[in-house]
């Protein structure tokens, strides 16, 4: 297993290099000039040229790429063109809200979606099953930002239960931290609850038709024990897979959710960097998201061996 993990981690190196090449090329080929954004509308041509020289944007693209790759080899993501701060520092300052939102969303999704899927599978074809599937379709159909604004209108503006926007770090107290995280978590977890609940339901239904389930029933095992001890474990591989895919897809949802609820996380940093054409920040964030995606896939593959002893690497 350790050899497999080491091989997978080594395989990420060429993947990350390819991501770096593609990201660098796409950013340089798209229209827009960071110097013009930084200088403002009234800047002269000489001022723009001076800013480009100070940023190194006047050098050939291959030279810029070589400098950036040299920085990456030293573990340096560069310096923001807009703020002049190291990209690593900017990411470090913003990662807290994003990590808190992502973890809360994952916990809520697993706690709510898996039991929903189990109940729907157990009550297949009945009213409760139809209700769960209807809620799943609703979760798929409504965009995250629409759910976010509905929650703000109902729970924050009308009922006053939660603040409209903002973020409080956990160091300032758990309740203020959790209180401001409830609405973003509910908004972001909707689509993932729908996805995991549907996959859990279909996986449980498929497993419940297997021969070993009939054998367990013939031996007199209780239905609840059959469902939890036999069916759920054997249905865990597709469930874990879809949870892993959902975690990796949180990147897109975080960008929207943080913008709606004004959370100072990596999603907001992405939006700010794109609007300002801040190349180093955009490049650093995409590399971080890509490595996170690869790491999540590795964790999911390792978890397969925990739930299914037949899988070996």
Secondary structure by P-SEA (a helix, b strand, c coil): caaaaaaaaaaaaaaaaaaaaaaaaaaaaccccaaaaaacccccaaaaaaaaaaacccccaaaaaaaaaaaaaaccccccccccccaaaaaaacaaaaaaaaaaaaaaaaaccaaaaaaaaaacccaaaaaaaaaaaaaacccaaaaaaaaaaccccccccccccccccccccaaaaaaaaaaaaaaaaaaaaaaaaaaaaaaaaaaaacaaaaaaaaacccaaaaacccccccaaaaaaaaaaaaaaaaaaaaaaaaaaaccccaaaaaaaaaaacaaaaaaaaaaaaaaaaaaaaaaaaaacccccccccc
